[in-house]
Amino acid sequence: MLKRKRVRAKNDYLKLDIQMFADGEITYKVTLDDSGAIKSLEKLESTADKTSKKADELANKFTSFGTKMTVGVTAPLTAFGTYAVKMASDLNEVQNVVDTTFENSSGTINKFAKSAAEQFGISELSAKQFTGTMGAMLKSMGLGNKDITDMSVALAGLSGDMASFYNLDPAEAFEKLRAGISGETEPLKQLGINMSVANLEAFAMSKGITKSYDSMTQAEQATLRYQYIMDATADAQGDYSKTADSTANKTRTTMLQFQTLSAELGQQLLPVVNDVLGVLQNVIKWFNNLDKDGQTVVLTLGGIAMAIGPVTSAIGGLIKAGSGIKKMVSIVKNWTIV
């Protein structure tokens, strides 16, 4: 029998079997052993699985936090800021009307407007809008400054009381009063207040006024209509204060106070907004002054800037790429090596 020597060696992937015989013959056999590779892949799979879960968990936390911040903080603050700025801007605009119409008496209007929410259930903005509109109309009819101021404040406050008494919107109530002062009869007739000429003349007679309605000046007619309205609405006057403790009026007062607070904060934001708008106007002018080639370059750069968002989102998606490793390992394990 021939003597032989046998050498065996292996690692995780190969088995080597060498035989050397006395006559010098050498045989060898190489066998591919995939058991180690499979174990390594399984280990990689397990690691990838854990990694992907951690990555998914991290990505989901970031996504959830970002969504909550956007929905819970960013969006509401943006909406509130926009609302506050608009309120402040509207107040500034109507203040111009108040100052122009009432001149030296504008302070009286401002004081009334500040307390209108609690007394009459109308916002500061509405109070100035109502008084400004009424004052301008009465001024055009030839009334003096004091009468214009007193009547405007009284009618603006009455619109809040009538809204509470008749369950109307204050703006609707004011519009009916404005129509009545201007000589229209139908709007107030819907509330049972008949401002026909016959009724006005009868009311004038009861007050000792013998002058016929048709012979009165426009200012006198407006004054008579005002006095008639105030007399006919006696039951409604003060209604908002009387029912201030009701749920409806408490809710309305709170909302109006919030509007006032928003306007005050908006006043702080207005200078910043105006600065931003000024910059934007300059940018628009600069762009319009560019030639066609320059505008094309700017638009191209703008397109690149717009693409940054989607690209950033795609990069964020790579956080979840760990889950792909697990799938890849599963595929490799099923390969057949020949």
One Martini backbone bead per residue (centre of mass of N, CA, C, O) as a GRO file, in nm:
protein
  338
    1MET     BB    1   0.099   0.035   0.021
    2LEU     BB    2   0.061   0.359  -0.010
    3LYS     BB    3   0.192   0.627   0.105
    4ARG     BB    4   0.037   0.907   0.280
    5LYS     BB    5  -0.056   1.252   0.267
    6ARG     BB    6  -0.274   1.472   0.457
    7VAL     BB    7  -0.436   1.787   0.378
    8ARG     BB    8  -0.635   2.018   0.568
    9ALA     BB    9  -0.846   2.304   0.475
   10LYS     BB   10  -1.026   2.596   0.612
   11ASN     BB   11  -1.295   2.820   0.579
   12ASP     BB   12  -1.587   3.000   0.536
   13TYR     BB   13  -1.569   2.909   0.202
   14LEU     BB   14  -1.338   2.675   0.208
   15LYS     BB   15  -1.224   2.340   0.098
   16LEU     BB   16  -0.907   2.160   0.155
   17ASP     BB   17  -0.783   1.854  -0.018
   18ILE     BB   18  -0.462   1.693   0.032
   19GLN     BB   19  -0.278   1.434  -0.151
   20MET     BB   20   0.026   1.240  -0.081
   21PHE     BB   21   0.217   1.015  -0.250
   22ALA     BB   22   0.496   0.813  -0.280
   23ASP     BB   23   0.495   0.835  -0.609
   24GLY     BB   24   0.408   1.162  -0.630
   25GLU     BB   25   0.119   1.184  -0.605
   26ILE     BB   26  -0.129   1.446  -0.644
   27THR     BB   27  -0.421   1.544  -0.467
   28TYR     BB   28  -0.714   1.759  -0.508
   29LYS     BB   29  -0.977   1.938  -0.319
   30VAL     BB   30  -1.226   2.185  -0.395
   31THR     BB   31  -1.466   2.333  -0.168
   32LEU     BB   32  -1.756   2.506  -0.153
   33ASP     BB   33  -1.839   2.696   0.146
   34ASP     BB   34  -2.151   2.862   0.238
   35SER     BB   35  -2.199   2.865   0.547
   36GLY     BB   36  -2.030   3.113   0.629
   37ALA     BB   37  -2.161   3.315   0.442
   38ILE     BB   38  -2.442   3.286   0.555
   39LYS     BB   39  -2.371   3.375   0.840
   40SER     BB   40  -2.267   3.654   0.756
   41LEU     BB   41  -2.530   3.745   0.624
   42GLU     BB   42  -2.707   3.709   0.872
   43LYS     BB   43  -2.555   3.915   1.039
   44LEU     BB   44  -2.601   4.148   0.845
   45GLU     BB   45  -2.905   4.132   0.853
   46SER     BB   46  -2.941   4.188   1.153
   47THR     BB   47  -2.797   4.460   1.150
   48ALA     BB   48  -2.972   4.591   0.932
   49ASP     BB   49  -3.236   4.565   1.080
   50LYS     BB   50  -3.160   4.739   1.322
   51THR     BB   51  -3.072   4.986   1.162
   52SER     BB   52  -3.339   5.038   1.012
   53LYS     BB   53  -3.510   5.078   1.262
   54LYS     BB   54  -3.351   5.317   1.371
   55ALA     BB   55  -3.380   5.490   1.120
   56ASP     BB   56  -3.687   5.496   1.111
   57GLU     BB   57  -3.725   5.612   1.391
   58LEU     BB   58  -3.569   5.873   1.339
   59ALA     BB   59  -3.727   5.970   1.093
   60ASN     BB   60  -4.007   5.974   1.231
   61LYS     BB   61  -3.933   6.179   1.448
   62PHE     BB   62  -3.865   6.409   1.257
   63THR     BB   63  -4.131   6.413   1.108
   64SER     BB   64  -4.314   6.454   1.353
   65PHE     BB   65  -4.183   6.712   1.456
   66GLY     BB   66  -4.219   6.878   1.198
   67THR     BB   67  -4.526   6.858   1.187
   68LYS     BB   68  -4.589   6.975   1.466
   69MET     BB   69  -4.448   7.244   1.420
   70THR     BB   70  -4.616   7.329   1.176
   71VAL     BB   71  -4.906   7.285   1.293
   72GLY     BB   72  -4.858   7.395   1.605
   73VAL     BB   73  -4.671   7.663   1.527
   74THR     BB   74  -4.607   7.790   1.249
   75ALA     BB   75  -4.893   7.822   1.130
   76PRO     BB   76  -5.030   7.981   1.363
   77LEU     BB   77  -4.823   8.214   1.371
   78THR     BB   78  -4.862   8.304   1.082
   79ALA     BB   79  -5.164   8.357   1.099
   80PHE     BB   80  -5.152   8.557   1.334
   81GLY     BB   81  -4.961   8.760   1.204
   82THR     BB   82  -5.143   8.827   0.966
   83TYR     BB   83  -5.387   8.918   1.133
   84ALA     BB   84  -5.247   9.139   1.298
   85VAL     BB   85  -5.153   9.314   1.061
   86LYS     BB   86  -5.433   9.365   0.943
   87MET     BB   87  -5.557   9.502   1.187
   88ALA     BB   88  -5.353   9.733   1.203
   89SER     BB   89  -5.396   9.839   0.916
   90ASP     BB   90  -5.699   9.900   0.942
   91LEU     BB   91  -5.670  10.101   1.177
   92ASN     BB   92  -5.496  10.306   1.026
   93GLU     BB   93  -5.698  10.368   0.803
   94VAL     BB   94  -5.945  10.458   0.985
   95GLN     BB   95  -5.794  10.687   1.135
   96ASN     BB   96  -5.793  10.884   0.900
   97VAL     BB   97  -6.097  10.927   0.901
   98VAL     BB   98  -6.127  11.028   1.190
   99ASP     BB   99  -5.932  11.271   1.175
  100THR     BB  100  -6.077  11.415   0.936
  101THR     BB  101  -6.374  11.428   1.045
  102PHE     BB  102  -6.318  11.520   1.370
  103GLU     BB  103  -6.047  11.618   1.440
  104ASN     BB  104  -6.043  11.740   1.759
  105SER     BB  105  -6.252  11.481   1.827
  106SER     BB  106  -6.086  11.209   1.794
  107GLY     BB  107  -6.040  11.135   2.096
  108THR     BB  108  -6.331  11.050   2.155
  109ILE     BB  109  -6.335  10.813   1.957
  110ASN     BB  110  -6.098  10.654   2.074
  111LYS     BB  111  -6.219  10.610   2.354
  112PHE     BB  112  -6.473  10.464   2.265
  113ALA     BB  113  -6.334  10.226   2.108
  114LYS     BB  114  -6.183  10.096   2.355
  115SER     BB  115  -6.482  10.034   2.510
  116ALA     BB  116  -6.683   9.887   2.305
  117ALA     BB  117  -6.664   9.586   2.373
  118GLU     BB  118  -6.786   9.599   2.672
  119GLN     BB  119  -7.040   9.791   2.614
  120PHE     BB  120  -7.133   9.688   2.284
  121GLY     BB  121  -6.986   9.454   2.114
  122ILE     BB  122  -6.750   9.618   1.965
  123SER     BB  123  -6.492   9.683   1.797
  124GLU     BB  124  -6.256   9.910   1.741
  125LEU     BB  125  -6.280   9.901   1.438
  126SER     BB  126  -6.590   9.926   1.417
  127ALA     BB  127  -6.621  10.189   1.576
  128LYS     BB  128  -6.456  10.358   1.366
  129GLN     BB  129  -6.622  10.287   1.118
  130PHE     BB  130  -6.896  10.387   1.214
  131THR     BB  131  -6.819  10.679   1.292
  132GLY     BB  132  -6.688  10.757   1.024
  133THR     BB  133  -6.936  10.718   0.843
  134MET     BB  134  -7.139  10.891   1.000
  135GLY     BB  135  -6.973  11.153   1.014
  136ALA     BB  136  -6.949  11.203   0.708
  137MET     BB  137  -7.255  11.224   0.657
  138LEU     BB  138  -7.322  11.455   0.860
  139LYS     BB  139  -7.124  11.658   0.743
  140SER     BB  140  -7.268  11.672   0.457
  141MET     BB  141  -7.541  11.795   0.608
  142GLY     BB  142  -7.424  12.040   0.814
  143LEU     BB  143  -7.311  11.966   1.076
  144GLY     BB  144  -7.162  11.999   1.362
  145ASN     BB  145  -6.902  11.871   1.537
  146LYS     BB  146  -7.051  11.793   1.800
  147ASP     BB  147  -7.292  11.649   1.672
  148ILE     BB  148  -7.132  11.445   1.513
  149THR     BB  149  -6.995  11.308   1.754
  150ASP     BB  150  -7.238  11.233   1.934
  151MET     BB  151  -7.405  11.076   1.715
  152SER     BB  152  -7.193  10.868   1.631
  153VAL     BB  153  -7.152  10.734   1.906
  154ALA     BB  154  -7.448  10.659   1.962
  155LEU     BB  155  -7.495  10.484   1.700
  156ALA     BB  156  -7.265  10.283   1.739
  157GLY     BB  157  -7.365  10.176   2.011
  158LEU     BB  158  -7.653  10.097   1.914
  159SER     BB  159  -7.565   9.869   1.724
  160GLY     BB  160  -7.483   9.679   1.958
  161ASP     BB  161  -7.755   9.671   2.110
  162MET     BB  162  -7.930   9.576   1.869
  163ALA     BB  163  -7.777   9.316   1.820
  164SER     BB  164  -7.851   9.197   2.098
  165PHE     BB  165  -8.165   9.237   2.093
  166TYR     BB  166  -8.207   9.116   1.772
  167ASN     BB  167  -7.990   8.922   1.675
  168LEU     BB  168  -7.741   9.072   1.533
  169ASP     BB  169  -7.523   9.214   1.343
  170PRO     BB  170  -7.362   9.505   1.385
  171ALA     BB  171  -7.343   9.579   1.081
  172GLU     BB  172  -7.648   9.553   1.027
  173ALA     BB  173  -7.746   9.755   1.235
  174PHE     BB  174  -7.590   9.997   1.125
  175GLU     BB  175  -7.714  10.002   0.840
  176LYS     BB  176  -7.999  10.073   0.939
  177LEU     BB  177  -7.919  10.342   1.073
  178ARG     BB  178  -7.798  10.479   0.830
  179ALA     BB  179  -8.053  10.470   0.660
  180GLY     BB  180  -8.233  10.634   0.854
  181ILE     BB  181  -8.061  10.897   0.853
  182SER     BB  182  -8.082  10.925   0.526
  183GLY     BB  183  -8.420  10.840   0.481
  184GLU     BB  184  -8.476  10.555   0.512
  185THR     BB  185  -8.737  10.300   0.591
  186GLU     BB  186  -8.714   9.985   0.558
  187PRO     BB  187  -8.487   9.869   0.743
  188LEU     BB  188  -8.635   9.957   1.022
  189LYS     BB  189  -8.917   9.830   0.965
  190GLN     BB  190  -8.813   9.533   1.029
  191LEU     BB  191  -8.813   9.642   1.354
  192GLY     BB  192  -9.070   9.849   1.388
  193ILE     BB  193  -8.955  10.122   1.248
  194ASN     BB  194  -9.138  10.409   1.155
  195MET     BB  195  -9.010  10.668   0.913
  196SER     BB  196  -9.227  10.846   0.840
  197VAL     BB  197  -9.328  11.160   0.790
  198ALA     BB  198  -9.570  11.150   0.980
  199ASN     BB  199  -9.413  11.049   1.229
  200LEU     BB  200  -9.205  11.279   1.239
  201GLU     BB  201  -9.409  11.513   1.274
  202ALA     BB  202  -9.537  11.406   1.532
  203PHE     BB  203  -9.277  11.407   1.695
  204ALA     BB  204  -9.217  11.711   1.664
  205MET     BB  205  -9.473  11.811   1.803
  206SER     BB  206  -9.405  11.672   2.083
  207LYS     BB  207  -9.136  11.879   2.089
  208GLY     BB  208  -9.232  12.172   1.966
  209ILE     BB  209  -9.226  12.132   1.652
  210THR     BB  210  -9.369  12.324   1.370
  211LYS     BB  211  -9.202  12.243   1.149
  212SER     BB  212  -9.187  12.117   0.860
  213TYR     BB  213  -9.020  11.875   0.702
  214ASP     BB  214  -8.983  12.006   0.414
  215SER     BB  215  -8.864  12.290   0.547
  216MET     BB  216  -8.620  12.157   0.626
  217THR     BB  217  -8.313  12.101   0.666
  218GLN     BB  218  -8.087  11.858   0.641
  219ALA     BB  219  -7.990  11.883   0.934
  220GLU     BB  220  -8.273  11.877   1.066
  221GLN     BB  221  -8.366  11.605   0.959
  222ALA     BB  222  -8.135  11.438   1.081
  223THR     BB  223  -8.197  11.514   1.375
  224LEU     BB  224  -8.485  11.405   1.383
  225ARG     BB  225  -8.417  11.112   1.311
  226TYR     BB  226  -8.234  11.063   1.551
  227GLN     BB  227  -8.443  11.120   1.778
  228TYR     BB  228  -8.643  10.903   1.687
  229ILE     BB  229  -8.457  10.658   1.715
  230MET     BB  230  -8.386  10.692   2.016
  231ASP     BB  231  -8.683  10.664   2.108
  232ALA     BB  232  -8.753  10.380   1.962
  233THR     BB  233  -8.477  10.236   2.113
  234ALA     BB  234  -8.492  10.227   2.429
  235ASP     BB  235  -8.503   9.914   2.489
  236ALA     BB  236  -8.209   9.851   2.355
  237GLN     BB  237  -8.062  10.026   2.534
  238GLY     BB  238  -7.805   9.855   2.709
  239ASP     BB  239  -7.820   9.541   2.647
  240TYR     BB  240  -7.528   9.441   2.656
  241SER     BB  241  -7.473   9.510   2.955
  242LYS     BB  242  -7.714   9.350   3.076
  243THR     BB  243  -7.597   9.072   2.904
  244ALA     BB  244  -7.285   9.016   2.974
  245ASP     BB  245  -7.325   8.721   3.130
  246SER     BB  246  -7.368   8.584   2.891
  247THR     BB  247  -7.235   8.356   2.685
  248ALA     BB  248  -7.244   8.515   2.420
  249ASN     BB  249  -7.118   8.787   2.531
  250LYS     BB  250  -6.863   8.671   2.652
  251THR     BB  251  -6.753   8.557   2.392
  252ARG     BB  252  -6.749   8.823   2.234
  253THR     BB  253  -6.565   8.984   2.421
  254THR     BB  254  -6.320   8.798   2.400
  255MET     BB  255  -6.283   8.824   2.092
  256LEU     BB  256  -6.246   9.133   2.092
  257GLN     BB  257  -5.996   9.136   2.275
  258PHE     BB  258  -5.825   8.972   2.078
  259GLN     BB  259  -5.832   9.179   1.852
  260THR     BB  260  -5.691   9.401   2.009
  261LEU     BB  261  -5.432   9.245   2.065
  262SER     BB  262  -5.359   9.195   1.771
  263ALA     BB  263  -5.332   9.491   1.690
  264GLU     BB  264  -5.105   9.563   1.887
  265LEU     BB  265  -4.904   9.355   1.772
  266GLY     BB  266  -4.920   9.455   1.477
  267GLN     BB  267  -4.782   9.728   1.529
  268GLN     BB  268  -4.500   9.587   1.577
  269LEU     BB  269  -4.492   9.449   1.279
  270LEU     BB  270  -4.525   9.667   1.059
  271PRO     BB  271  -4.232   9.774   1.018
  272VAL     BB  272  -4.123   9.505   0.913
  273VAL     BB  273  -4.316   9.471   0.675
  274ASN     BB  274  -4.242   9.738   0.535
  275ASP     BB  275  -3.947   9.665   0.487
  276VAL     BB  276  -3.997   9.415   0.314
  277LEU     BB  277  -4.167   9.557   0.097
  278GLY     BB  278  -3.944   9.750   0.013
  279VAL     BB  279  -3.749   9.535  -0.088
  280LEU     BB  280  -3.939   9.407  -0.298
  281GLN     BB  281  -3.974   9.659  -0.469
  282ASN     BB  282  -3.675   9.684  -0.545
  283VAL     BB  283  -3.650   9.408  -0.681
  284ILE     BB  284  -3.861   9.456  -0.900
  285LYS     BB  285  -3.726   9.700  -1.026
  286TRP     BB  286  -3.458   9.560  -1.089
  287PHE     BB  287  -3.576   9.341  -1.276
  288ASN     BB  288  -3.717   9.536  -1.484
  289ASN     BB  289  -3.424   9.671  -1.562
  290LEU     BB  290  -3.349   9.431  -1.698
  291ASP     BB  291  -3.255   9.245  -1.930
  292LYS     BB  292  -3.332   8.956  -2.080
  293ASP     BB  293  -3.078   8.798  -1.990
  294GLY     BB  294  -3.091   8.873  -1.691
  295GLN     BB  295  -3.370   8.749  -1.636
  296THR     BB  296  -3.292   8.459  -1.713
  297VAL     BB  297  -3.083   8.416  -1.493
  298VAL     BB  298  -3.268   8.463  -1.252
  299LEU     BB  299  -3.474   8.239  -1.323
  300THR     BB  300  -3.271   8.007  -1.311
  301LEU     BB  301  -3.186   8.047  -1.017
  302GLY     BB  302  -3.472   8.010  -0.910
  303GLY     BB  303  -3.499   7.714  -1.000
  304ILE     BB  304  -3.273   7.607  -0.823
  305ALA     BB  305  -3.395   7.695  -0.555
  306MET     BB  306  -3.655   7.522  -0.589
  307ALA     BB  307  -3.486   7.241  -0.589
  308ILE     BB  308  -3.381   7.220  -0.298
  309GLY     BB  309  -3.616   7.098  -0.155
  310PRO     BB  310  -3.638   6.817  -0.297
  311VAL     BB  311  -3.346   6.735  -0.245
  312THR     BB  312  -3.363   6.740   0.062
  313SER     BB  313  -3.580   6.523   0.080
  314ALA     BB  314  -3.410   6.298  -0.051
  315ILE     BB  315  -3.192   6.294   0.164
  316GLY     BB  316  -3.382   6.223   0.395
  317GLY     BB  317  -3.454   5.938   0.272
  318LEU     BB  318  -3.173   5.796   0.341
  319ILE     BB  319  -3.234   5.716   0.632
  320LYS     BB  320  -3.409   5.457   0.512
  321ALA     BB  321  -3.189   5.268   0.362
  322GLY     BB  322  -3.143   5.029   0.560
  323SER     BB  323  -3.383   4.852   0.459
  324GLY     BB  324  -3.232   4.763   0.190
  325ILE     BB  325  -3.022   4.566   0.305
  326LYS     BB  326  -3.204   4.340   0.390
  327LYS     BB  327  -3.307   4.273   0.106
  328MET     BB  328  -3.033   4.213  -0.023
  329VAL     BB  329  -2.951   3.974   0.159
  330SER     BB  330  -3.188   3.789   0.088
  331ILE     BB  331  -3.104   3.759  -0.208
  332VAL     BB  332  -2.814   3.648  -0.175
  333LYS     BB  333  -2.893   3.384  -0.017
  334ASN     BB  334  -3.046   3.273  -0.292
  335TRP     BB  335  -2.804   3.217  -0.430
  336THR     BB  336  -2.634   3.026  -0.684
  337ILE     BB  337  -2.328   2.860  -0.671
  338VAL     BB  338  -2.101   2.751  -0.958
   0.00000   0.00000   0.00000
